[in-house]
Amino acid sequence: MTDLRTRLVAHARTILRIARWEVSRSAGTLDRRTAVIGLVTVLVAGGIAAGAAGGGVALDRDLYRVGIAGDSPYYDAVDQSSTLDPRPVSDPNVELVVSETHVSVVDTQTGRAAYAAFRDAVRSYNERQMAREENRSAAFPVVVDLQYRERDALVPAGSRVDGGAGGGGGGAGTGDGGGADAGTGAGSGASGAGDGAGGTAGGGPDASDAAAADDGSVDAPSLGGMAGLFGGDTSGSPASISPPFPFASLVLAFAFLVPMNFVIQAYGSSVLNERINRRGELLLVAPISPGDIVAGKTLPYLLGTVGITVAIAAAVGGGVVSVAAVVPVGLLFLASTFVGAMFARSFKELTFVTVTVSVFLTTYTFVPAIFTNVTPIALISPLTLVVRDLAGESIPLGEFLFSVGPILLAAAVLFLLGVGVYREEDMFTQRPVPLKFLDALDSRISRARSVATLSALSIPFVFIAELLAIAVLFVLPVDLTVPMVLVAVAVIEELAKSLHVLAAFEKARFSRTLRSSLVLGGLSGLGFFVGEKFTAIAQLAGLQSLTLGQTAFAPSGVGIAGGTGVSALVVLGLFLAPLVLHAVTASVTAFGASRGRSAYGVALVGAIAIHLGYNLQVVNALG
């Protein structure tokens, strides 16, 4: 125990010493232009966060010009709207003119849009006026509680859902919505009639009910309606109910990713500089392990990412969950950039790598979070955790691990592969990127069972790639996406099981015989099968409740016959069927790899076809 503690302390001191050297070296090469770019990046991220926290930047401010008298009862509603610009009635350059009884609209698309904005402004103004009423029950006689249900539990198409009714001194209204949109109207004796979603209300005309007159004008709305006070809340007056969309939270979450691009640019440049200028040669000849060197060089950038994340989280109101969710994304950014910098032969290639990494990871983290309030598919992205944290929701541990776990594992494996080529024969040579990738895989193969280990370590990347495929295809019809997902799964998994075997044969680590191919293929399939069982965590997040989730994971999952009343022998056979599949297809690609790259390509196509046929059979059996 004492020896282990001594070694750990020695490693920690070495890492910290290299980290201090990296900071001093990087600070010395930082010019004014780079500092200005970094400052601008931080200001942009802060501006995005501040704008979202303050309700968003009003890009449409004073967009429509409204001719209206200063003593008009509608003047305050127009003046307080950010999209409307009040002008004198005599001004000829207006989209609409408001009189005491009518609203005259220019017969253009802009005029119609201006009228829609005017209606919204009146509704919002009415809501604010109603909110000032001391008697809440008189101001809001009808309150709606909206509950969201899973897709399969929705009311069948064509069925009727009563919208409800509202009453008061001003009148009452009812609405009928088909499906999920139930309309309700409400009236109030204090302030007139309210506007309902899908229903009409008595007690006076309303902006939503105004109709165009024969003379080209429209009836003016009453100043008693309800609108927008509760925004996207799920409880409130009927007119205020609307499906919540976490736009502001998503913008705030996206603000976390902006500074990461600046950090990875600096990190990648530092790594590539050592390779091009051969500065890293001094560290290679020192009695220091490559792992300690990489850890020391990465530590300052990781701490910088953590510091920026904490600062942004504090600025936007995020908590520990937001930081814990975003930091693994930053670590994956760094790991991907490190591997790219180790493979790139020039700064031009490094730029392409960093841009590709940034686009891919931003897509992976941002797109699924759009569905935060729609489906469990959103949990693919750690930004969903940020959105929920900003909304004050609790996050179960299983859902947190589902979002963050694959990213952490993928980052660890990438660093492991990058450290494998942190050696002179790879750092200071101009080998093509594909060959360096094979070198990185081969560096982790020392014996036959290493093939099984690498297959298991490929699971995080397989999981991420399949989840991204599900997220991208989620919005398409199921009849179209299921076959596409099956093809994507077959291609991703067969590549993951065979590339490191190809690398081993290319480096002549094993004899090119049929027996070696079968042994390596069997081990690769076994390692992949064992690692694949960890994807059962997907069930904790409810992903298997989706058709695409079942398509991607059930064919190779556990317990696909659960609950069907079949015998234990059949269940065991179904459990082991994926093992046989992986062993067979991996053996096919291993045999092709033993014969050369061209034969490997042909064998890979055959293995994908076998895998696809198996998945189709399983999906058909599941109905």
C-alpha positions as CSV (number, residue, x, y, z in Angstrom):
1,M,0.0,0.0,0.0
2,T,2.9,2.4,0.8
3,D,4.6,1.6,-2.5
4,L,1.3,2.3,-4.4
5,R,0.8,5.6,-2.5
6,T,4.4,6.6,-3.3
7,R,3.9,5.9,-7.0
8,L,0.7,7.8,-7.1
9,V,2.3,10.8,-5.5
10,A,5.2,10.6,-7.9
11,H,2.8,10.5,-10.9
12,A,0.8,13.4,-9.5
13,R,4.0,15.6,-9.1
14,T,5.1,14.7,-12.6
15,I,1.7,15.6,-14.1
16,L,1.6,18.9,-12.2
17,R,5.2,19.8,-13.3
18,I,4.3,19.2,-16.9
19,A,1.0,21.2,-16.5
20,R,3.0,24.2,-15.1
21,W,5.4,23.9,-18.1
22,E,2.5,23.8,-20.5
23,V,0.9,26.9,-19.0
24,S,4.1,28.9,-19.0
25,R,4.9,27.8,-22.6
26,S,1.4,28.5,-23.9
27,A,1.2,31.9,-22.2
28,G,4.5,32.9,-23.8
29,T,3.1,32.1,-27.3
30,L,-0.2,33.9,-26.8
31,D,-0.3,37.0,-28.9
32,R,-2.7,39.9,-28.7
33,R,-4.8,38.8,-31.6
34,T,-5.4,35.4,-30.0
35,A,-6.2,37.1,-26.7
36,V,-8.7,39.3,-28.4
37,I,-10.4,36.4,-30.2
38,G,-10.6,34.6,-26.9
39,L,-12.2,37.6,-25.2
40,V,-14.7,38.0,-28.0
41,T,-15.6,34.3,-27.7
42,V,-16.3,34.7,-24.0
43,L,-18.3,37.8,-24.6
44,V,-20.4,36.1,-27.3
45,A,-21.1,33.2,-24.9
46,G,-22.0,35.7,-22.2
47,G,-24.2,37.7,-24.5
48,I,-26.1,34.6,-25.6
49,A,-26.6,33.6,-21.9
50,A,-27.6,37.1,-20.8
51,G,-30.0,37.5,-23.8
52,A,-31.7,34.2,-23.0
53,A,-31.8,34.8,-19.3
54,G,-33.5,38.2,-20.0
55,G,-36.1,36.7,-22.3
56,G,-34.1,36.8,-25.5
57,V,-32.8,39.5,-27.8
58,A,-35.7,41.4,-29.5
59,L,-34.5,41.0,-33.1
60,D,-38.0,42.1,-34.3
61,R,-38.1,45.3,-32.3
62,D,-40.2,48.1,-34.0
63,L,-40.7,45.8,-36.9
64,Y,-44.3,46.9,-37.7
65,R,-45.5,50.6,-37.9
66,V,-48.9,51.3,-36.4
67,G,-50.9,54.5,-36.9
68,I,-52.6,55.2,-33.6
69,A,-53.8,58.2,-31.7
70,G,-52.2,58.9,-28.3
71,D,-55.5,58.9,-26.6
72,S,-56.6,55.6,-28.1
73,P,-57.4,52.8,-25.5
74,Y,-55.1,50.6,-27.6
75,Y,-52.1,52.9,-27.4
76,D,-50.6,51.4,-24.3
77,A,-50.8,47.9,-25.7
78,V,-49.1,49.0,-28.9
79,D,-46.5,51.1,-27.1
80,Q,-45.5,48.3,-24.7
81,S,-45.0,45.8,-27.5
82,S,-41.5,45.3,-28.7
83,T,-42.6,44.4,-32.3
84,L,-44.9,47.4,-32.9
85,D,-43.8,51.0,-33.5
86,P,-46.6,53.6,-32.7
87,R,-46.8,56.4,-35.3
88,P,-49.3,59.3,-35.9
89,V,-52.4,58.3,-37.7
90,S,-51.5,60.6,-40.5
91,D,-48.2,58.8,-41.2
92,P,-48.6,57.2,-44.7
93,N,-45.8,54.6,-44.0
94,V,-47.7,52.3,-41.7
95,E,-48.9,48.7,-42.0
96,L,-52.1,49.3,-40.1
97,V,-54.2,52.1,-38.6
98,V,-56.1,51.8,-35.3
99,S,-59.3,53.8,-34.9
100,E,-61.9,53.7,-32.1
101,T,-63.9,50.9,-33.7
102,H,-61.8,49.4,-36.5
103,V,-58.3,48.4,-37.5
104,S,-57.4,49.2,-41.1
105,V,-54.8,46.8,-42.5
106,V,-52.7,47.1,-45.7
107,D,-53.6,44.2,-47.9
108,T,-50.1,42.7,-48.1
109,Q,-48.3,39.9,-46.3
110,T,-46.5,42.4,-44.1
111,G,-49.9,44.0,-43.2
112,R,-51.4,40.7,-42.2
113,A,-48.3,39.9,-40.1
114,A,-48.6,43.3,-38.5
115,Y,-52.2,42.6,-37.6
116,A,-51.3,39.3,-36.1
117,A,-48.6,41.1,-34.0
118,F,-51.2,43.7,-33.0
119,R,-53.6,40.9,-31.8
120,D,-50.8,39.4,-29.7
121,A,-49.9,42.7,-28.2
122,V,-53.5,43.3,-27.2
123,R,-53.8,39.9,-25.7
124,S,-50.6,40.3,-23.7
125,Y,-51.8,43.7,-22.5
126,N,-55.1,42.3,-21.4
127,E,-53.4,39.6,-19.4
128,R,-51.3,42.1,-17.6
129,Q,-54.4,44.2,-16.8
130,M,-56.3,41.1,-15.6
131,A,-53.3,40.1,-13.4
132,R,-53.7,43.3,-11.5
133,E,-57.2,42.4,-10.3
134,E,-57.4,41.8,-6.6
135,N,-60.1,39.2,-7.1
136,R,-58.2,36.4,-8.9
137,S,-61.3,34.2,-9.3
138,A,-63.2,37.0,-11.0
139,A,-60.3,37.9,-13.2
140,F,-59.6,34.2,-14.1
141,P,-62.8,32.3,-13.6
142,V,-61.4,29.3,-15.6
143,V,-58.1,27.6,-14.9
144,V,-56.8,24.8,-17.1
145,D,-54.3,22.2,-16.0
146,L,-52.5,20.6,-18.9
147,Q,-50.9,17.2,-18.7
148,Y,-48.7,15.6,-21.3
149,R,-49.0,11.9,-22.1
150,E,-46.9,9.4,-24.0
151,R,-47.5,9.1,-27.7
152,D,-49.2,5.6,-27.4
153,A,-51.6,7.0,-24.8
154,L,-52.9,9.9,-26.9
155,V,-56.6,10.1,-27.8
156,P,-57.2,8.3,-31.1
157,A,-57.6,10.5,-34.2
158,G,-61.1,11.6,-34.9
159,S,-62.4,11.4,-31.3
160,R,-63.9,14.3,-29.5
161,V,-62.4,16.1,-26.5
162,D,-64.6,18.7,-24.8
163,G,-62.7,21.9,-24.3
164,G,-64.6,23.0,-21.2
165,A,-66.5,26.1,-20.4
166,G,-66.0,29.4,-18.6
167,G,-68.4,31.9,-17.1
168,G,-68.5,35.3,-15.6
169,G,-70.2,38.6,-15.7
170,G,-69.1,39.2,-19.3
171,G,-70.2,35.9,-20.7
172,A,-69.1,32.3,-21.3
173,G,-67.6,30.4,-24.1
174,T,-66.9,26.8,-25.1
175,G,-64.5,25.2,-27.5
176,D,-64.1,21.8,-29.0
177,G,-60.6,20.6,-29.9
178,G,-59.8,17.5,-31.8
179,G,-57.0,15.4,-30.2
180,A,-54.8,17.2,-27.8
181,D,-55.8,20.8,-28.5
182,A,-58.9,21.5,-26.3
183,G,-60.3,24.9,-26.6
184,T,-61.9,26.9,-23.8
185,G,-63.3,30.4,-23.7
186,A,-63.8,32.6,-20.6
187,G,-65.5,35.9,-19.8
188,S,-65.1,38.3,-17.0
189,G,-67.5,41.0,-15.7
190,A,-64.6,43.1,-14.6
191,S,-62.8,43.4,-17.9
192,G,-64.9,41.9,-20.7
193,A,-64.6,38.7,-22.6
194,G,-61.7,36.4,-22.8
195,D,-60.2,34.6,-25.8
196,G,-60.1,30.8,-25.9
197,A,-57.9,28.5,-27.9
198,G,-60.4,27.0,-30.3
199,G,-63.5,28.7,-28.7
200,T,-65.3,31.9,-28.8
201,A,-66.4,34.2,-26.0
202,G,-69.2,36.6,-25.3
203,G,-69.2,40.0,-23.7
204,G,-67.7,42.0,-26.6
205,P,-65.4,41.5,-29.6
206,D,-61.9,40.2,-29.2
207,A,-58.8,40.5,-31.3
208,S,-58.8,36.8,-32.2
209,D,-62.4,37.0,-33.3
210,A,-62.2,40.2,-35.4
211,A,-63.3,39.7,-38.9
212,A,-62.5,41.8,-42.0
213,A,-65.3,44.2,-43.0
214,D,-66.4,44.8,-46.5
215,D,-64.7,48.1,-46.6
216,G,-61.3,46.6,-46.0
217,S,-61.2,47.3,-42.3
218,V,-61.4,44.9,-39.4
219,D,-63.2,45.1,-36.1
220,A,-61.1,46.4,-33.2
221,P,-60.5,44.0,-30.4
222,S,-61.7,44.5,-26.8
223,L,-59.3,45.3,-24.1
224,G,-60.6,42.6,-21.8
225,G,-59.1,39.4,-23.2
226,M,-56.6,37.0,-21.7
227,A,-53.3,36.1,-23.2
228,G,-49.8,35.0,-22.5
229,L,-49.5,35.7,-18.8
230,F,-48.6,32.2,-18.0
231,G,-46.5,31.8,-21.2
232,G,-45.7,28.1,-21.7
233,D,-46.9,27.0,-18.3
234,T,-49.1,23.9,-18.0
235,S,-51.6,25.6,-15.7
236,G,-53.4,28.9,-16.0
237,S,-56.1,30.7,-18.0
238,P,-57.2,28.9,-21.2
239,A,-55.7,31.4,-23.6
240,S,-52.3,31.2,-21.8
241,I,-51.9,27.5,-22.3
242,S,-49.3,26.6,-25.0
243,P,-46.9,23.7,-25.4
244,P,-43.7,24.6,-23.6
245,F,-40.6,24.8,-25.7
246,P,-37.3,25.2,-23.8
247,F,-35.8,27.7,-26.3
248,A,-34.3,30.0,-23.7
249,S,-32.9,27.0,-21.7
250,L,-31.5,25.5,-24.9
251,V,-29.8,28.8,-25.8
252,L,-28.3,28.9,-22.3
253,A,-27.1,25.3,-22.6
254,F,-25.6,26.0,-26.0
255,A,-23.7,28.9,-24.5
256,F,-21.6,26.2,-22.6
257,L,-20.3,24.9,-25.9
258,V,-19.1,28.1,-27.5
259,P,-16.0,28.6,-25.3
260,M,-15.0,24.9,-25.7
261,N,-14.2,25.5,-29.4
262,F,-11.6,28.1,-28.4
263,V,-10.1,25.8,-25.8
264,I,-9.7,22.9,-28.2
265,Q,-8.1,25.1,-30.8
266,A,-5.4,26.1,-28.4
267,Y,-5.0,22.5,-27.1
268,G,-4.8,21.0,-30.6
269,S,-2.3,23.6,-31.7
270,S,-0.1,22.9,-28.7
271,V,0.0,19.2,-29.4
272,L,0.7,19.6,-33.1
273,N,3.4,22.2,-32.4
274,E,5.4,19.7,-30.4
275,R,5.2,17.2,-33.3
276,I,6.1,19.7,-36.1
277,N,8.8,21.5,-34.2
278,R,10.0,18.2,-32.5
279,R,9.7,19.9,-29.1
280,G,8.1,16.8,-27.7
281,E,11.3,14.9,-28.3
282,L,12.7,16.2,-25.0
283,L,9.8,14.8,-23.1
284,L,10.0,11.4,-24.9
285,V,13.6,10.9,-23.9
286,A,12.8,11.8,-20.3
287,P,12.0,9.0,-17.7
288,I,8.3,9.9,-17.9
289,S,5.5,7.7,-19.1
290,P,3.5,8.9,-22.2
291,G,0.4,8.8,-20.0
292,D,1.8,11.3,-17.5
293,I,2.9,13.5,-20.4
294,V,-0.5,13.6,-22.0
295,A,-2.2,14.0,-18.6
296,G,0.0,17.0,-17.7
297,K,-0.5,18.7,-21.1
298,T,-4.3,18.2,-20.9
299,L,-4.8,19.3,-17.3
300,P,-4.6,23.1,-17.8
301,Y,-7.1,23.0,-20.7
302,L,-9.4,20.7,-18.7
303,L,-9.2,23.0,-15.7
304,G,-9.9,25.9,-18.0
305,T,-13.0,24.2,-19.4
306,V,-14.2,23.4,-15.9
307,G,-13.7,27.1,-14.8
308,I,-15.5,28.4,-17.8
309,T,-18.4,26.0,-17.3
310,V,-18.7,26.9,-13.6
311,A,-18.7,30.6,-14.5
312,I,-21.4,30.2,-17.1
313,A,-23.5,27.9,-14.9
314,A,-23.3,30.5,-12.1
315,A,-24.3,33.3,-14.5
316,V,-27.4,31.5,-15.9
317,G,-28.6,30.0,-12.7
318,G,-27.4,26.4,-13.2
319,G,-26.2,24.2,-10.4
320,V,-23.9,21.3,-9.8
321,V,-25.9,19.1,-12.2
322,S,-25.2,21.5,-15.1
323,V,-21.5,21.5,-14.4
324,A,-21.4,17.7,-14.0
325,A,-23.3,17.3,-17.2
326,V,-21.2,19.7,-19.3
327,V,-17.7,18.9,-18.1
328,P,-17.7,15.3,-19.7
329,V,-18.6,17.0,-23.0
330,G,-15.6,19.2,-22.6
331,L,-13.5,16.2,-21.8
332,L,-14.7,14.5,-25.0
333,F,-13.9,17.6,-27.0
334,L,-10.3,17.5,-25.6
335,A,-9.9,13.8,-26.2
336,S,-11.1,14.0,-29.8
337,T,-8.9,17.0,-30.4
338,F,-5.9,15.2,-28.9
339,V,-6.3,12.2,-31.2
340,G,-6.9,14.5,-34.2
341,A,-3.7,16.4,-33.4
342,M,-1.8,13.2,-33.1
343,F,-3.0,12.0,-36.5
344,A,-2.9,15.3,-38.4
345,R,0.2,16.1,-40.5
346,S,-0.3,19.8,-40.7
347,F,-2.3,22.7,-39.3
348,K,-4.5,22.5,-42.3
349,E,-5.5,18.9,-41.4
350,L,-5.8,19.9,-37.8
351,T,-8.2,22.7,-38.7
352,F,-10.3,20.2,-40.6
353,V,-10.2,17.7,-37.7
354,T,-11.2,20.3,-35.0
355,V,-14.0,21.7,-37.1
356,T,-15.3,18.2,-37.8
357,V,-15.1,17.3,-34.1
358,S,-16.9,20.5,-33.1
359,V,-19.7,20.1,-35.6
360,F,-20.2,16.4,-34.7
361,L,-20.2,16.8,-31.0
362,T,-22.3,20.0,-31.1
363,T,-24.9,18.1,-33.2
364,Y,-24.8,15.2,-30.9
365,T,-25.3,17.3,-27.8
366,F,-27.6,20.0,-29.1
367,V,-30.1,18.3,-31.5
368,P,-31.5,15.7,-29.1
369,A,-32.0,18.3,-26.4
370,I,-34.7,19.9,-28.6
371,F,-37.0,17.1,-27.7
372,T,-36.6,17.7,-23.9
373,N,-40.4,17.8,-23.3
374,V,-41.3,15.3,-26.0
375,T,-39.5,12.0,-25.7
376,P,-36.8,10.1,-23.8
377,I,-34.7,10.4,-26.9
378,A,-33.6,13.8,-25.5
379,L,-31.6,12.0,-22.7
380,I,-29.0,11.1,-25.3
381,S,-27.6,14.6,-24.8
382,P,-26.2,15.9,-21.5
383,L,-27.6,19.3,-22.5
384,T,-31.0,17.9,-21.6
385,L,-29.8,17.6,-18.1
386,V,-28.8,21.2,-18.2
387,V,-32.2,22.2,-19.5
388,R,-33.9,20.3,-16.7
389,D,-31.5,21.7,-14.1
390,L,-32.3,25.2,-15.3
391,A,-36.0,24.4,-15.0
392,G,-35.5,23.2,-11.4
393,E,-36.4,19.6,-12.2
394,S,-34.9,16.6,-10.3
395,I,-32.8,14.2,-12.4
396,P,-32.7,10.4,-11.4
397,L,-29.2,8.9,-11.2
398,G,-30.1,6.4,-14.0
399,E,-30.9,9.1,-16.4
400,F,-27.8,11.1,-15.5
401,L,-25.6,8.0,-16.1
402,F,-27.4,7.3,-19.4
403,S,-26.5,10.8,-20.7
404,V,-23.0,11.1,-19.3
405,G,-21.7,7.6,-19.1
406,P,-21.1,6.9,-22.8
407,I,-19.3,10.2,-23.3
408,L,-17.0,9.6,-20.3
409,L,-16.1,6.2,-21.6
410,A,-15.6,7.4,-25.1
411,A,-13.3,10.2,-23.9
412,A,-11.2,7.7,-21.9
413,V,-10.8,5.3,-24.8
414,L,-9.8,8.1,-27.1
415,F,-7.1,9.3,-24.7
416,L,-6.0,5.6,-24.5
417,L,-5.7,5.4,-28.3
418,G,-3.9,8.7,-28.5
419,V,-1.4,7.8,-25.8
420,G,-0.7,4.6,-27.8
421,V,0.8,6.6,-30.7
422,Y,2.6,9.1,-28.4
423,R,5.9,7.7,-29.5
424,E,8.7,8.8,-31.9
425,E,7.8,6.5,-34.8
426,D,4.3,8.0,-35.0
427,M,4.8,11.6,-33.7
428,F,7.5,12.7,-36.1
429,T,6.5,10.9,-39.3
430,Q,4.2,11.9,-42.1
431,R,2.1,8.8,-42.3
432,P,-1.5,9.2,-43.6
433,V,-4.2,9.5,-41.0
434,P,-5.8,6.1,-41.7
435,L,-2.5,4.4,-41.1
436,K,-2.0,6.3,-37.9
437,F,-5.4,5.2,-36.8
438,L,-4.5,1.6,-37.4
439,D,-1.3,2.2,-35.5
440,A,-3.3,3.5,-32.6
441,L,-5.4,0.4,-32.6
442,D,-2.5,-1.9,-33.0
443,S,-0.6,-0.3,-30.1
444,R,-3.2,-1.7,-27.7
445,I,-2.9,-5.3,-29.0
446,S,-0.3,-7.4,-27.3
447,R,-1.9,-10.8,-27.4
448,A,-5.0,-12.5,-28.8
449,R,-7.3,-11.6,-25.9
450,S,-6.5,-7.9,-26.4
451,V,-8.8,-8.2,-29.4
452,A,-11.7,-9.0,-27.1
453,T,-10.8,-6.0,-24.8
454,L,-10.7,-3.6,-27.7
455,S,-14.1,-4.8,-29.0
456,A,-15.6,-4.2,-25.5
457,L,-14.0,-0.7,-25.4
458,S,-15.6,0.1,-28.8
459,I,-19.1,-0.1,-27.2
460,P,-19.2,3.6,-26.1
461,F,-18.6,4.7,-29.7
462,V,-21.1,2.2,-31.0
463,F,-23.6,3.4,-28.4
464,I,-23.0,7.1,-29.3
465,A,-23.2,6.5,-33.0
466,E,-26.4,4.4,-32.8
467,L,-28.0,7.0,-30.4
468,L,-27.1,9.7,-32.9
469,A,-28.7,7.8,-35.7
470,I,-31.9,7.4,-33.7
471,A,-31.9,11.1,-32.9
472,V,-31.4,12.1,-36.5
473,L,-34.0,9.6,-37.9
474,F,-36.5,10.1,-35.0
475,V,-38.6,12.7,-36.8
476,L,-39.2,10.5,-39.9
477,P,-42.0,8.0,-40.4
478,V,-41.3,4.7,-38.6
479,D,-41.8,2.6,-41.7
480,L,-38.9,4.4,-43.3
481,T,-36.6,4.8,-40.3
482,V,-36.7,1.2,-39.0
483,P,-34.9,-0.2,-42.1
484,M,-32.5,2.7,-42.1
485,V,-31.7,2.1,-38.4
486,L,-31.1,-1.6,-39.0
487,V,-28.6,-0.8,-41.7
488,A,-26.9,1.8,-39.6
489,V,-26.6,-0.6,-36.7
490,A,-25.1,-3.4,-38.8
491,V,-22.5,-1.1,-40.4
492,I,-21.5,0.5,-37.1
493,E,-21.2,-2.7,-35.2
494,E,-19.3,-4.6,-37.9
495,L,-16.7,-1.8,-38.2
496,A,-16.3,-1.7,-34.5
497,K,-15.6,-5.5,-34.3
498,S,-13.2,-5.6,-37.2
499,L,-11.0,-2.6,-37.5
500,H,-8.6,-3.5,-34.7
501,V,-8.4,-7.0,-36.1
502,L,-7.4,-5.5,-39.5
503,A,-4.8,-3.4,-37.7
504,A,-3.3,-6.5,-36.0
505,F,-3.0,-8.4,-39.3
506,E,-1.5,-5.3,-41.0
507,K,1.2,-5.3,-38.3
508,A,1.7,-9.0,-38.7
509,R,1.0,-9.7,-35.0
510,F,-0.8,-12.9,-35.9
511,S,-0.3,-15.5,-38.5
512,R,-2.6,-15.2,-41.6
513,T,-4.3,-18.5,-41.2
514,L,-7.9,-19.7,-41.0
515,R,-7.4,-20.8,-37.4
516,S,-6.1,-17.4,-36.3
517,S,-9.0,-15.7,-38.1
518,L,-11.5,-17.9,-36.3
519,V,-9.8,-17.4,-32.9
520,L,-9.6,-13.6,-33.3
521,G,-13.1,-13.4,-34.7
522,G,-14.5,-15.4,-31.8
523,L,-12.7,-13.3,-29.3
524,S,-13.8,-10.1,-31.0
525,G,-17.4,-11.3,-31.0
526,L,-17.2,-12.3,-27.3
527,G,-15.7,-9.0,-26.2
528,F,-18.4,-7.1,-28.1
529,F,-21.2,-9.3,-26.7
530,V,-20.0,-8.7,-23.1
531,G,-19.6,-5.0,-23.6
532,E,-22.9,-4.8,-25.4
533,K,-24.7,-5.9,-22.3
534,F,-23.9,-2.6,-20.6
535,T,-26.3,-0.9,-23.1
536,A,-29.0,-2.3,-20.8
537,I,-28.8,1.1,-19.1
538,A,-30.8,2.4,-22.0
539,Q,-33.8,0.7,-20.4
540,L,-33.4,2.9,-17.3
541,A,-34.1,6.0,-19.4
542,G,-37.1,4.5,-21.1
543,L,-35.5,4.5,-24.5
544,Q,-36.8,1.0,-25.2
545,S,-40.3,2.4,-25.1
546,L,-39.6,4.0,-28.4
547,T,-39.9,1.9,-31.6
548,L,-36.5,3.1,-32.8
549,G,-35.0,2.3,-29.4
550,Q,-36.3,-1.2,-29.6
551,T,-35.1,-1.5,-33.2
552,A,-31.5,-0.4,-32.3
553,F,-31.1,-2.3,-29.0
554,A,-33.6,-5.2,-28.8
555,P,-32.1,-7.3,-31.6
556,S,-28.9,-7.7,-29.5
557,G,-30.4,-7.0,-26.1
558,V,-31.3,-9.1,-23.1
559,G,-34.6,-10.7,-22.4
560,I,-36.3,-10.0,-25.7
561,A,-38.6,-12.9,-24.9
562,G,-39.3,-11.6,-21.4
563,G,-42.9,-11.9,-20.4
564,T,-44.0,-14.1,-23.3
565,G,-44.2,-17.3,-21.2
566,V,-41.6,-19.2,-23.2
567,S,-39.4,-21.9,-21.6
568,A,-36.1,-21.1,-20.0
569,L,-34.2,-23.0,-22.7
570,V,-35.7,-20.7,-25.4
571,V,-34.8,-17.6,-23.3
572,L,-31.2,-18.9,-23.0
573,G,-31.1,-19.5,-26.7
574,L,-32.3,-16.0,-27.4
575,F,-29.8,-14.6,-24.9
576,L,-26.9,-16.3,-26.6
577,A,-28.1,-15.7,-30.2
578,P,-26.3,-12.3,-30.4
579,L,-23.1,-14.0,-29.2
580,V,-23.2,-16.4,-32.1
581,L,-24.0,-13.6,-34.5
582,H,-21.1,-11.5,-33.4
583,A,-18.7,-14.4,-33.4
584,V,-19.7,-15.4,-37.0
585,T,-19.6,-12.0,-38.5
586,A,-16.4,-11.1,-36.7
587,S,-14.8,-14.3,-38.0
588,V,-15.9,-13.4,-41.6
589,T,-14.2,-10.0,-41.4
590,A,-11.2,-11.4,-39.6
591,F,-10.7,-13.9,-42.4
592,G,-11.0,-11.1,-45.0
593,A,-8.5,-9.0,-43.0
594,S,-6.0,-11.8,-43.0
595,R,-6.0,-11.8,-46.8
596,G,-5.5,-8.1,-47.2
597,R,-7.4,-4.8,-47.3
598,S,-9.4,-5.5,-50.5
599,A,-10.5,-8.9,-49.2
600,Y,-11.4,-7.2,-45.9
601,G,-13.7,-4.8,-47.7
602,V,-15.5,-7.6,-49.4
603,A,-15.8,-9.6,-46.2
604,L,-17.1,-6.5,-44.4
605,V,-20.0,-6.2,-46.9
606,G,-20.8,-9.9,-46.3
607,A,-20.7,-9.5,-42.5
608,I,-23.0,-6.5,-42.7
609,A,-25.5,-8.4,-44.9
610,I,-25.5,-11.3,-42.4
611,H,-26.0,-8.9,-39.5
612,L,-28.8,-7.1,-41.3
613,G,-30.6,-10.4,-42.1
614,Y,-30.4,-11.4,-38.5
615,N,-31.8,-8.0,-37.3
616,L,-34.6,-8.2,-39.8
617,Q,-35.6,-11.7,-38.5
618,V,-35.6,-10.5,-34.9
619,V,-37.6,-7.4,-35.7
620,N,-40.2,-9.4,-37.6
621,A,-40.3,-11.9,-34.7
622,L,-41.0,-9.1,-32.3
623,G,-43.8,-7.8,-34.5
